[in-house]
């Protein structure tokens, strides 16, 4: 099943912008994912099992980097990012 995730990251660190950019760049590095970034969130689409495994790994990396961070996510089963609009 395809999954679309709208995700926002709020690192609890004064130097939050580099941490957000790093997270987005890491997601963009997965050829099996489709990503689109706006001013407030990134939309990621892919096969559900694969996407969830990637998010699990990348969120753990972020927590290891910053300690405390908030991820706000919306999940939608669907074929592509147009499904969230």
PDB file of N, CA, C and O in Angstrom, chain B, residues numbered from 101:
ATOM      1  N   UNK B 101       0.850  -1.173   0.000  1.00  0.00           N
ATOM      2  CA  UNK B 101       0.000   0.000   0.000  1.00  0.00           C
ATOM      3  C   UNK B 101       0.896   1.237   0.000  1.00  0.00           C
ATOM      4  O   UNK B 101       1.931   1.269   0.665  1.00  0.00           O
ATOM      5  N   UNK B 102       0.486   2.239  -0.747  1.00  0.00           N
ATOM      6  CA  UNK B 102       1.194   3.519  -0.775  1.00  0.00           C
ATOM      7  C   UNK B 102       0.747   4.365   0.414  1.00  0.00           C
ATOM      8  O   UNK B 102      -0.400   4.308   0.855  1.00  0.00           O
ATOM      9  N   UNK B 103       1.693   5.146   0.911  1.00  0.00           N
ATOM     10  CA  UNK B 103       1.436   6.019   2.046  1.00  0.00           C
ATOM     11  C   UNK B 103       2.006   7.399   1.745  1.00  0.00           C
ATOM     12  O   UNK B 103       3.081   7.524   1.159  1.00  0.00           O
ATOM     13  N   UNK B 104       1.275   8.430   2.153  1.00  0.00           N
ATOM     14  CA  UNK B 104       1.733   9.811   2.054  1.00  0.00           C
ATOM     15  C   UNK B 104       1.795  10.360   3.472  1.00  0.00           C
ATOM     16  O   UNK B 104       0.828  10.250   4.226  1.00  0.00           O
ATOM     17  N   UNK B 105       2.939  10.956   3.840  1.00  0.00           N
ATOM     18  CA  UNK B 105       3.129  11.519   5.176  1.00  0.00           C
ATOM     19  C   UNK B 105       3.484  12.992   5.034  1.00  0.00           C
ATOM     20  O   UNK B 105       4.406  13.358   4.305  1.00  0.00           O
ATOM     21  N   UNK B 106       2.743  13.821   5.738  1.00  0.00           N
ATOM     22  CA  UNK B 106       3.044  15.246   5.843  1.00  0.00           C
ATOM     23  C   UNK B 106       3.712  15.416   7.210  1.00  0.00           C
ATOM     24  O   UNK B 106       3.072  15.236   8.246  1.00  0.00           O
ATOM     25  N   UNK B 107       5.011  15.765   7.204  1.00  0.00           N
ATOM     26  CA  UNK B 107       5.780  15.762   8.439  1.00  0.00           C
ATOM     27  C   UNK B 107       6.450  17.113   8.684  1.00  0.00           C
ATOM     28  O   UNK B 107       7.034  17.706   7.777  1.00  0.00           O
ATOM     29  N   UNK B 108       6.356  17.584   9.920  1.00  0.00           N
ATOM     30  CA  UNK B 108       7.041  18.805  10.356  1.00  0.00           C
ATOM     31  C   UNK B 108       7.935  18.445  11.527  1.00  0.00           C
ATOM     32  O   UNK B 108       7.550  17.673  12.405  1.00  0.00           O
ATOM     33  N   UNK B 109       9.127  19.011  11.532  1.00  0.00           N
ATOM     34  CA  UNK B 109      10.093  18.763  12.597  1.00  0.00           C
ATOM     35  C   UNK B 109      10.337  20.051  13.365  1.00  0.00           C
ATOM     36  O   UNK B 109      10.574  21.104  12.773  1.00  0.00           O
ATOM     37  N   UNK B 110      10.277  19.958  14.687  1.00  0.00           N
ATOM     38  CA  UNK B 110      10.554  21.083  15.567  1.00  0.00           C
ATOM     39  C   UNK B 110      11.622  20.663  16.571  1.00  0.00           C
ATOM     40  O   UNK B 110      11.290  20.211  17.667  1.00  0.00           O
ATOM     41  N   UNK B 111      12.922  20.807  16.211  1.00  0.00           N
ATOM     42  CA  UNK B 111      13.973  20.470  17.172  1.00  0.00           C
ATOM     43  C   UNK B 111      13.956  21.476  18.327  1.00  0.00           C
ATOM     44  O   UNK B 111      13.822  22.679  18.101  1.00  0.00           O
ATOM     45  N   UNK B 112      14.088  20.996  19.535  1.00  0.00           N
ATOM     46  CA  UNK B 112      14.108  21.876  20.695  1.00  0.00           C
ATOM     47  C   UNK B 112      15.556  22.296  20.959  1.00  0.00           C
ATOM     48  O   UNK B 112      16.186  21.889  21.935  1.00  0.00           O
ATOM     49  N   UNK B 113      16.050  23.130  20.038  1.00  0.00           N
ATOM     50  CA  UNK B 113      17.429  23.581  20.036  1.00  0.00           C
ATOM     51  C   UNK B 113      17.458  24.962  19.402  1.00  0.00           C
ATOM     52  O   UNK B 113      16.740  25.214  18.434  1.00  0.00           O
ATOM     53  N   UNK B 114      18.277  25.856  19.932  1.00  0.00           N
ATOM     54  CA  UNK B 114      18.347  27.205  19.368  1.00  0.00           C
ATOM     55  C   UNK B 114      18.850  27.197  17.925  1.00  0.00           C
ATOM     56  O   UNK B 114      18.477  28.066  17.137  1.00  0.00           O
ATOM     57  N   UNK B 115      19.676  26.244  17.580  1.00  0.00           N
ATOM     58  CA  UNK B 115      20.195  26.120  16.209  1.00  0.00           C
ATOM     59  C   UNK B 115      19.355  25.085  15.450  1.00  0.00           C
ATOM     60  O   UNK B 115      19.875  24.056  15.016  1.00  0.00           O
ATOM     61  N   UNK B 116      18.081  25.358  15.297  1.00  0.00           N
ATOM     62  CA  UNK B 116      17.143  24.375  14.744  1.00  0.00           C
ATOM     63  C   UNK B 116      17.177  24.271  13.220  1.00  0.00           C
ATOM     64  O   UNK B 116      16.892  23.201  12.681  1.00  0.00           O
ATOM     65  N   UNK B 117      17.514  25.341  12.515  1.00  0.00           N
ATOM     66  CA  UNK B 117      17.440  25.313  11.050  1.00  0.00           C
ATOM     67  C   UNK B 117      18.378  24.277  10.440  1.00  0.00           C
ATOM     68  O   UNK B 117      17.939  23.520   9.575  1.00  0.00           O
ATOM     69  N   UNK B 118      19.650  24.201  10.845  1.00  0.00           N
ATOM     70  CA  UNK B 118      20.516  23.158  10.264  1.00  0.00           C
ATOM     71  C   UNK B 118      20.005  21.740  10.532  1.00  0.00           C
ATOM     72  O   UNK B 118      20.179  20.854   9.695  1.00  0.00           O
ATOM     73  N   UNK B 119      19.382  21.518  11.681  1.00  0.00           N
ATOM     74  CA  UNK B 119      18.840  20.195  12.008  1.00  0.00           C
ATOM     75  C   UNK B 119      17.666  19.845  11.103  1.00  0.00           C
ATOM     76  O   UNK B 119      17.546  18.703  10.659  1.00  0.00           O
ATOM     77  N   UNK B 120      16.809  20.808  10.827  1.00  0.00           N
ATOM     78  CA  UNK B 120      15.671  20.580   9.931  1.00  0.00           C
ATOM     79  C   UNK B 120      16.169  20.315   8.520  1.00  0.00           C
ATOM     80  O   UNK B 120      15.709  19.385   7.858  1.00  0.00           O
ATOM     81  N   UNK B 121      17.116  21.138   8.055  1.00  0.00           N
ATOM     82  CA  UNK B 121      17.664  20.952   6.703  1.00  0.00           C
ATOM     83  C   UNK B 121      18.322  19.589   6.556  1.00  0.00           C
ATOM     84  O   UNK B 121      18.179  18.936   5.523  1.00  0.00           O
ATOM     85  N   UNK B 122      19.044  19.158   7.587  1.00  0.00           N
ATOM     86  CA  UNK B 122      19.692  17.850   7.543  1.00  0.00           C
ATOM     87  C   UNK B 122      18.662  16.732   7.424  1.00  0.00           C
ATOM     88  O   UNK B 122      18.842  15.805   6.634  1.00  0.00           O
ATOM     89  N   UNK B 123      17.594  16.814   8.196  1.00  0.00           N
ATOM     90  CA  UNK B 123      16.542  15.797   8.140  1.00  0.00           C
ATOM     91  C   UNK B 123      15.928  15.736   6.739  1.00  0.00           C
ATOM     92  O   UNK B 123      15.732  14.650   6.194  1.00  0.00           O
ATOM     93  N   UNK B 124      15.625  16.895   6.161  1.00  0.00           N
ATOM     94  CA  UNK B 124      15.024  16.942   4.822  1.00  0.00           C
ATOM     95  C   UNK B 124      15.997  16.385   3.780  1.00  0.00           C
ATOM     96  O   UNK B 124      15.591  15.623   2.902  1.00  0.00           O
ATOM     97  N   UNK B 125      17.263  16.756   3.868  1.00  0.00           N
ATOM     98  CA  UNK B 125      18.264  16.248   2.920  1.00  0.00           C
ATOM     99  C   UNK B 125      18.400  14.737   3.003  1.00  0.00           C
ATOM    100  O   UNK B 125      18.557  14.066   1.983  1.00  0.00           O
ATOM    101  N   UNK B 126      18.339  14.203   4.214  1.00  0.00           N
ATOM    102  CA  UNK B 126      18.419  12.743   4.360  1.00  0.00           C
ATOM    103  C   UNK B 126      17.212  12.077   3.714  1.00  0.00           C
ATOM    104  O   UNK B 126      17.365  11.062   3.034  1.00  0.00           O
ATOM    105  N   UNK B 127      16.007  12.631   3.913  1.00  0.00           N
ATOM    106  CA  UNK B 127      14.821  12.057   3.262  1.00  0.00           C
ATOM    107  C   UNK B 127      14.931  12.139   1.748  1.00  0.00           C
ATOM    108  O   UNK B 127      14.547  11.205   1.044  1.00  0.00           O
ATOM    109  N   UNK B 128      15.455  13.256   1.245  1.00  0.00           N
ATOM    110  CA  UNK B 128      15.620  13.417  -0.204  1.00  0.00           C
ATOM    111  C   UNK B 128      16.619  12.423  -0.791  1.00  0.00           C
ATOM    112  O   UNK B 128      16.623  12.189  -2.000  1.00  0.00           O
ATOM    113  N   UNK B 129      17.456  11.842   0.050  1.00  0.00           N
ATOM    114  CA  UNK B 129      18.463  10.895  -0.418  1.00  0.00           C
ATOM    115  C   UNK B 129      17.930   9.510  -0.744  1.00  0.00           C
ATOM    116  O   UNK B 129      18.664   8.683  -1.285  1.00  0.00           O
ATOM    117  N   UNK B 130      16.683   9.242  -0.432  1.00  0.00           N
ATOM    118  CA  UNK B 130      16.088   7.926  -0.701  1.00  0.00           C
ATOM    119  C   UNK B 130      15.388   7.963  -2.056  1.00  0.00           C
ATOM    120  O   UNK B 130      14.372   8.638  -2.225  1.00  0.00           O
ATOM    121  N   UNK B 131      15.940   7.235  -3.010  1.00  0.00           N
ATOM    122  CA  UNK B 131      15.367   7.244  -4.365  1.00  0.00           C
ATOM    123  C   UNK B 131      13.979   6.615  -4.411  1.00  0.00           C
ATOM    124  O   UNK B 131      13.211   6.902  -5.330  1.00  0.00           O
ATOM    125  N   UNK B 132      13.640   5.772  -3.452  1.00  0.00           N
ATOM    126  CA  UNK B 132      12.337   5.109  -3.451  1.00  0.00           C
ATOM    127  C   UNK B 132      11.225   5.998  -2.886  1.00  0.00           C
ATOM    128  O   UNK B 132      10.055   5.618  -2.904  1.00  0.00           O
ATOM    129  N   UNK B 133      11.594   7.184  -2.382  1.00  0.00           N
ATOM    130  CA  UNK B 133      10.601   8.111  -1.840  1.00  0.00           C
ATOM    131  C   UNK B 133      10.421   9.296  -2.780  1.00  0.00           C
ATOM    132  O   UNK B 133      11.340   9.692  -3.497  1.00  0.00           O
ATOM    133  N   UNK B 134       9.217   9.848  -2.758  1.00  0.00           N
ATOM    134  CA  UNK B 134       8.934  11.109  -3.437  1.00  0.00           C
ATOM    135  C   UNK B 134       8.743  12.149  -2.348  1.00  0.00           C
ATOM    136  O   UNK B 134       7.956  11.942  -1.423  1.00  0.00           O
ATOM    137  N   UNK B 135       9.458  13.271  -2.447  1.00  0.00           N
ATOM    138  CA  UNK B 135       9.354  14.302  -1.413  1.00  0.00           C
ATOM    139  C   UNK B 135       9.041  15.657  -2.028  1.00  0.00           C
ATOM    140  O   UNK B 135       9.388  15.943  -3.174  1.00  0.00           O
ATOM    141  N   UNK B 136       8.380  16.472  -1.236  1.00  0.00           N
ATOM    142  CA  UNK B 136       8.074  17.848  -1.608  1.00  0.00           C
ATOM    143  C   UNK B 136       8.087  18.677  -0.334  1.00  0.00           C
ATOM    144  O   UNK B 136       7.344  18.392   0.605  1.00  0.00           O
ATOM    145  N   UNK B 137       8.935  19.705  -0.300  1.00  0.00           N
ATOM    146  CA  UNK B 137       9.084  20.507   0.908  1.00  0.00           C
ATOM    147  C   UNK B 137       8.487  21.889   0.708  1.00  0.00           C
ATOM    148  O   UNK B 137       8.718  22.539  -0.311  1.00  0.00           O
ATOM    149  N   UNK B 138       7.712  22.329   1.703  1.00  0.00           N
ATOM    150  CA  UNK B 138       7.165  23.689   1.711  1.00  0.00           C
ATOM    151  C   UNK B 138       7.788  24.430   2.893  1.00  0.00           C
ATOM    152  O   UNK B 138       8.711  23.920   3.528  1.00  0.00           O
ATOM    153  N   UNK B 139       7.296  25.607   3.185  1.00  0.00           N
ATOM    154  CA  UNK B 139       7.843  26.414   4.273  1.00  0.00           C
ATOM    155  C   UNK B 139       7.622  25.787   5.648  1.00  0.00           C
ATOM    156  O   UNK B 139       8.383  26.056   6.578  1.00  0.00           O
ATOM    157  N   UNK B 140       6.586  24.951   5.788  1.00  0.00           N
ATOM    158  CA  UNK B 140       6.259  24.432   7.115  1.00  0.00           C
ATOM    159  C   UNK B 140       6.316  22.919   7.261  1.00  0.00           C
ATOM    160  O   UNK B 140       6.284  22.410   8.382  1.00  0.00           O
ATOM    161  N   UNK B 141       6.398  22.188   6.151  1.00  0.00           N
ATOM    162  CA  UNK B 141       6.415  20.734   6.264  1.00  0.00           C
ATOM    163  C   UNK B 141       7.000  20.104   5.010  1.00  0.00           C
ATOM    164  O   UNK B 141       7.212  20.762   3.992  1.00  0.00           O
ATOM    165  N   UNK B 142       7.253  18.814   5.121  1.00  0.00           N
ATOM    166  CA  UNK B 142       7.699  18.023   3.978  1.00  0.00           C
ATOM    167  C   UNK B 142       6.704  16.893   3.783  1.00  0.00           C
ATOM    168  O   UNK B 142       6.317  16.220   4.738  1.00  0.00           O
ATOM    169  N   UNK B 143       6.299  16.695   2.554  1.00  0.00           N
ATOM    170  CA  UNK B 143       5.408  15.592   2.216  1.00  0.00           C
ATOM    171  C   UNK B 143       6.258  14.501   1.603  1.00  0.00           C
ATOM    172  O   UNK B 143       7.024  14.745   0.670  1.00  0.00           O
ATOM    173  N   UNK B 144       6.120  13.292   2.134  1.00  0.00           N
ATOM    174  CA  UNK B 144       6.904  12.151   1.684  1.00  0.00           C
ATOM    175  C   UNK B 144       5.936  11.052   1.282  1.00  0.00           C
ATOM    176  O   UNK B 144       4.985  10.756   2.006  1.00  0.00           O
ATOM    177  N   UNK B 145       6.178  10.446   0.125  1.00  0.00           N
ATOM    178  CA  UNK B 145       5.311   9.365  -0.354  1.00  0.00           C
ATOM    179  C   UNK B 145       6.163   8.159  -0.720  1.00  0.00           C
ATOM    180  O   UNK B 145       7.274   8.290  -1.233  1.00  0.00           O
ATOM    181  N   UNK B 146       5.609   6.974  -0.443  1.00  0.00           N
ATOM    182  CA  UNK B 146       6.299   5.734  -0.786  1.00  0.00           C
ATOM    183  C   UNK B 146       5.474   4.543  -0.345  1.00  0.00           C
ATOM    184  O   UNK B 146       4.353   4.684   0.143  1.00  0.00           O
ATOM    185  N   UNK B 147       6.055   3.363  -0.528  1.00  0.00           N
ATOM    186  CA  UNK B 147       5.392   2.155  -0.057  1.00  0.00           C
ATOM    187  C   UNK B 147       5.393   2.156   1.471  1.00  0.00           C
ATOM    188  O   UNK B 147       6.413   2.453   2.092  1.00  0.00           O
ATOM    189  N   UNK B 148       4.273   1.831   2.064  1.00  0.00           N
ATOM    190  CA  UNK B 148       4.070   2.007   3.503  1.00  0.00           C
ATOM    191  C   UNK B 148       5.167   1.374   4.353  1.00  0.00           C
ATOM    192  O   UNK B 148       5.763   2.057   5.187  1.00  0.00           O
ATOM    193  N   UNK B 149       5.448   0.088   4.162  1.00  0.00           N
ATOM    194  CA  UNK B 149       6.425  -0.588   5.016  1.00  0.00           C
ATOM    195  C   UNK B 149       7.800   0.050   4.889  1.00  0.00           C
ATOM    196  O   UNK B 149       8.494   0.258   5.884  1.00  0.00           O
ATOM    197  N   UNK B 150       8.181   0.353   3.671  1.00  0.00           N
ATOM    198  CA  UNK B 150       9.482   0.957   3.421  1.00  0.00           C
ATOM    199  C   UNK B 150       9.560   2.374   3.989  1.00  0.00           C
ATOM    200  O   UNK B 150      10.550   2.737   4.625  1.00  0.00           O
ATOM    201  N   UNK B 151       8.525   3.165   3.760  1.00  0.00           N
ATOM    202  CA  UNK B 151       8.482   4.534   4.247  1.00  0.00           C
ATOM    203  C   UNK B 151       8.519   4.577   5.770  1.00  0.00           C
ATOM    204  O   UNK B 151       9.243   5.392   6.342  1.00  0.00           O
ATOM    205  N   UNK B 152       7.764   3.730   6.426  1.00  0.00           N
ATOM    206  CA  UNK B 152       7.741   3.718   7.885  1.00  0.00           C
ATOM    207  C   UNK B 152       9.100   3.293   8.452  1.00  0.00           C
ATOM    208  O   UNK B 152       9.531   3.821   9.478  1.00  0.00           O
ATOM    209  N   UNK B 153       9.776   2.349   7.800  1.00  0.00           N
ATOM    210  CA  UNK B 153      11.110   1.937   8.251  1.00  0.00           C
ATOM    211  C   UNK B 153      12.104   3.084   8.108  1.00  0.00           C
ATOM    212  O   UNK B 153      12.942   3.299   8.984  1.00  0.00           O
ATOM    213  N   UNK B 154      12.011   3.817   7.007  1.00  0.00           N
ATOM    214  CA  UNK B 154      12.890   4.961   6.776  1.00  0.00           C
ATOM    215  C   UNK B 154      12.623   6.049   7.815  1.00  0.00           C
ATOM    216  O   UNK B 154      13.561   6.590   8.402  1.00  0.00           O
ATOM    217  N   UNK B 155      11.357   6.369   8.043  1.00  0.00           N
ATOM    218  CA  UNK B 155      11.029   7.393   9.038  1.00  0.00           C
ATOM    219  C   UNK B 155      11.511   6.979  10.424  1.00  0.00           C
ATOM    220  O   UNK B 155      12.024   7.811  11.173  1.00  0.00           O
ATOM    221  N   UNK B 156      11.355   5.728  10.766  1.00  0.00           N
ATOM    222  CA  UNK B 156      11.837   5.225  12.056  1.00  0.00           C
ATOM    223  C   UNK B 156      13.333   5.471  12.201  1.00  0.00           C
ATOM    224  O   UNK B 156      13.786   5.979  13.227  1.00  0.00           O
ATOM    225  N   UNK B 157      14.086   5.115  11.191  1.00  0.00           N
ATOM    226  CA  UNK B 157      15.533   5.282  11.215  1.00  0.00           C
ATOM    227  C   UNK B 157      15.940   6.755  11.257  1.00  0.00           C
ATOM    228  O   UNK B 157      16.792   7.147  12.055  1.00  0.00           O
ATOM    229  N   UNK B 158      15.335   7.558  10.406  1.00  0.00           N
ATOM    230  CA  UNK B 158      15.712   8.974  10.316  1.00  0.00           C
ATOM    231  C   UNK B 158      15.267   9.768  11.537  1.00  0.00           C
ATOM    232  O   UNK B 158      15.960  10.698  11.948  1.00  0.00           O
ATOM    233  N   UNK B 159      14.144   9.427  12.116  1.00  0.00           N
ATOM    234  CA  UNK B 159      13.719  10.095  13.345  1.00  0.00           C
ATOM    235  C   UNK B 159      14.674   9.755  14.479  1.00  0.00           C
ATOM    236  O   UNK B 159      15.000  10.622  15.290  1.00  0.00           O
ATOM    237  N   UNK B 160      15.123   8.517  14.549  1.00  0.00           N
ATOM    238  CA  UNK B 160      16.084   8.115  15.580  1.00  0.00           C
ATOM    239  C   UNK B 160      17.387   8.896  15.435  1.00  0.00           C
ATOM    240  O   UNK B 160      17.957   9.339  16.431  1.00  0.00           O
ATOM    241  N   UNK B 161      17.862   9.068  14.197  1.00  0.00           N
ATOM    242  CA  UNK B 161      19.072   9.859  13.956  1.00  0.00           C
ATOM    243  C   UNK B 161      18.883  11.278  14.466  1.00  0.00           C
ATOM    244  O   UNK B 161      19.770  11.831  15.117  1.00  0.00           O
ATOM    245  N   UNK B 162      17.734  11.868  14.175  1.00  0.00           N
ATOM    246  CA  UNK B 162      17.460  13.232  14.643  1.00  0.00           C
ATOM    247  C   UNK B 162      17.443  13.301  16.158  1.00  0.00           C
ATOM    248  O   UNK B 162      18.021  14.221  16.737  1.00  0.00           O
ATOM    249  N   UNK B 163      16.795  12.347  16.815  1.00  0.00           N
ATOM    250  CA  UNK B 163      16.776  12.345  18.278  1.00  0.00           C
ATOM    251  C   UNK B 163      18.183  12.189  18.846  1.00  0.00           C
ATOM    252  O   UNK B 163      18.519  12.810  19.855  1.00  0.00           O
ATOM    253  N   UNK B 164      19.008  11.361  18.201  1.00  0.00           N
ATOM    254  CA  UNK B 164      20.391  11.194  18.650  1.00  0.00           C
ATOM    255  C   UNK B 164      21.184  12.489  18.485  1.00  0.00           C
ATOM    256  O   UNK B 164      22.054  12.792  19.302  1.00  0.00           O
ATOM    257  N   UNK B 165      20.887  13.254  17.431  1.00  0.00           N
ATOM    258  CA  UNK B 165      21.596  14.510  17.181  1.00  0.00           C
ATOM    259  C   UNK B 165      21.209  15.602  18.167  1.00  0.00           C
ATOM    260  O   UNK B 165      22.074  16.300  18.696  1.00  0.00           O
ATOM    261  N   UNK B 166      19.922  15.750  18.414  1.00  0.00           N
ATOM    262  CA  UNK B 166      19.431  16.931  19.137  1.00  0.00           C
ATOM    263  C   UNK B 166      18.947  16.635  20.551  1.00  0.00           C
ATOM    264  O   UNK B 166      18.881  17.542  21.381  1.00  0.00           O
ATOM    265  N   UNK B 167      18.613  15.406  20.835  1.00  0.00           N
ATOM    266  CA  UNK B 167      18.071  15.072  22.164  1.00  0.00           C
ATOM    267  C   UNK B 167      16.566  15.179  22.184  1.00  0.00           C
ATOM    268  O   UNK B 167      15.871  14.163  22.222  1.00  0.00           O
ATOM    269  N   UNK B 168      16.048  16.399  22.159  1.00  0.00           N
ATOM    270  CA  UNK B 168      14.601  16.610  22.195  1.00  0.00           C
ATOM    271  C   UNK B 168      14.136  17.238  20.881  1.00  0.00           C
ATOM    272  O   UNK B 168      14.717  18.215  20.408  1.00  0.00           O
ATOM    273  N   UNK B 169      13.097  16.672  20.309  1.00  0.00           N
ATOM    274  CA  UNK B 169      12.514  17.204  19.079  1.00  0.00           C
ATOM    275  C   UNK B 169      11.065  16.743  19.001  1.00  0.00           C
ATOM    276  O   UNK B 169      10.704  15.685  19.515  1.00  0.00           O
ATOM    277  N   UNK B 170      10.253  17.550  18.354  1.00  0.00           N
ATOM    278  CA  UNK B 170       8.849  17.219  18.134  1.00  0.00           C
ATOM    279  C   UNK B 170       8.651  16.955  16.646  1.00  0.00           C
ATOM    280  O   UNK B 170       9.039  17.771  15.810  1.00  0.00           O
ATOM    281  N   UNK B 171       8.054  15.831  16.320  1.00  0.00           N
ATOM    282  CA  UNK B 171       7.640  15.526  14.956  1.00  0.00           C
ATOM    283  C   UNK B 171       6.115  15.570  14.920  1.00  0.00           C
ATOM    284  O   UNK B 171       5.454  14.901  15.715  1.00  0.00           O
ATOM    285  N   UNK B 172       5.564  16.343  14.013  1.00  0.00           N
ATOM    286  CA  UNK B 172       4.119  16.385  13.802  1.00  0.00           C
ATOM    287  C   UNK B 172       3.873  15.752  12.449  1.00  0.00           C
ATOM    288  O   UNK B 172       4.379  16.227  11.432  1.00  0.00           O
ATOM    289  N   UNK B 173       3.091  14.672  12.434  1.00  0.00           N
ATOM    290  CA  UNK B 173       2.887  13.912  11.199  1.00  0.00           C
ATOM    291  C   UNK B 173       1.402  13.683  10.931  1.00  0.00           C
ATOM    292  O   UNK B 173       0.602  13.482  11.845  1.00  0.00           O
ATOM    293  N   UNK B 174       1.067  13.722   9.645  1.00  0.00           N
ATOM    294  CA  UNK B 174      -0.257  13.322   9.184  1.00  0.00           C
ATOM    295  C   UNK B 174      -0.039  12.213   8.169  1.00  0.00           C
ATOM    296  O   UNK B 174       0.789  12.349   7.269  1.00  0.00           O
ATOM    297  N   UNK B 175      -0.771  11.122   8.305  1.00  0.00           N
ATOM    298  CA  UNK B 175      -0.621   9.953   7.451  1.00  0.00           C
ATOM    299  C   UNK B 175      -1.879   9.760   6.614  1.00  0.00           C
ATOM    300  O   UNK B 175      -2.999   9.855   7.117  1.00  0.00           O
ATOM    301  N   UNK B 176      -1.675   9.489   5.332  1.00  0.00           N
ATOM    302  CA  UNK B 176      -2.793   9.259   4.420  1.00  0.00           C
ATOM    303  C   UNK B 176      -2.423   8.142   3.472  1.00  0.00           C
ATOM    304  O   UNK B 176      -1.395   8.200   2.797  1.00  0.00           O
ATOM    305  N   UNK B 177      -3.271   7.117   3.422  1.00  0.00           N
ATOM    306  CA  UNK B 177      -3.015   6.100   2.412  1.00  0.00           C
ATOM    307  C   UNK B 177      -3.426   6.683   1.068  1.00  0.00           C
ATOM    308  O   UNK B 177      -4.500   7.272   0.942  1.00  0.00           O
ATOM    309  N   UNK B 178      -2.575   6.519   0.068  1.00  0.00           N
ATOM    310  CA  UNK B 178      -2.875   7.101  -1.227  1.00  0.00           C
ATOM    311  C   UNK B 178      -1.766   6.847  -2.210  1.00  0.00           C
ATOM    312  O   UNK B 178      -0.741   6.251  -1.878  1.00  0.00           O
ATOM    313  N   UNK B 179      -1.983   7.307  -3.434  1.00  0.00           N
ATOM    314  CA  UNK B 179      -1.054   7.026  -4.515  1.00  0.00           C
ATOM    315  C   UNK B 179       0.032   8.076  -4.676  1.00  0.00           C
ATOM    316  O   UNK B 179       1.148   7.747  -5.076  1.00  0.00           O
ATOM    317  N   UNK B 180      -0.266   9.312  -4.377  1.00  0.00           N
ATOM    318  CA  UNK B 180       0.743  10.333  -4.538  1.00  0.00           C
ATOM    319  C   UNK B 180       0.403  11.559  -3.688  1.00  0.00           C
ATOM    320  O   UNK B 180      -0.605  11.579  -2.982  1.00  0.00           O
ATOM    321  N   UNK B 181       1.245  12.561  -3.767  1.00  0.00           N
ATOM    322  CA  UNK B 181       1.113  13.726  -2.909  1.00  0.00           C
ATOM    323  C   UNK B 181      -0.102  14.580  -3.248  1.00  0.00           C
ATOM    324  O   UNK B 181      -0.533  15.377  -2.414  1.00  0.00           O
ATOM    325  N   UNK B 182      -0.657  14.442  -4.421  1.00  0.00           N
ATOM    326  CA  UNK B 182      -1.873  15.198  -4.740  1.00  0.00           C
ATOM    327  C   UNK B 182      -3.033  14.787  -3.851  1.00  0.00           C
ATOM    328  O   UNK B 182      -4.000  15.534  -3.699  1.00  0.00           O
ATOM    329  N   UNK B 183      -2.938  13.586  -3.254  1.00  0.00           N
ATOM    330  CA  UNK B 183      -4.013  13.099  -2.397  1.00  0.00           C
ATOM    331  C   UNK B 183      -4.161  13.917  -1.109  1.00  0.00           C
ATOM    332  O   UNK B 183      -5.205  13.852  -0.460  1.00  0.00           O
ATOM    333  N   UNK B 184      -3.131  14.685  -0.728  1.00  0.00           N
ATOM    334  CA  UNK B 184      -3.219  15.440   0.525  1.00  0.00           C
ATOM    335  C   UNK B 184      -3.844  16.806   0.324  1.00  0.00           C
ATOM    336  O   UNK B 184      -4.135  17.483   1.310  1.00  0.00           O
ATOM    337  N   UNK B 185      -4.060  17.237  -0.891  1.00  0.00           N
ATOM    338  CA  UNK B 185      -4.609  18.572  -1.161  1.00  0.00           C
ATOM    339  C   UNK B 185      -6.095  18.514  -1.372  1.00  0.00           C
ATOM    340  O   UNK B 185      -6.725  19.544  -1.610  1.00  0.00           O
TER     341      UNK B 185
END
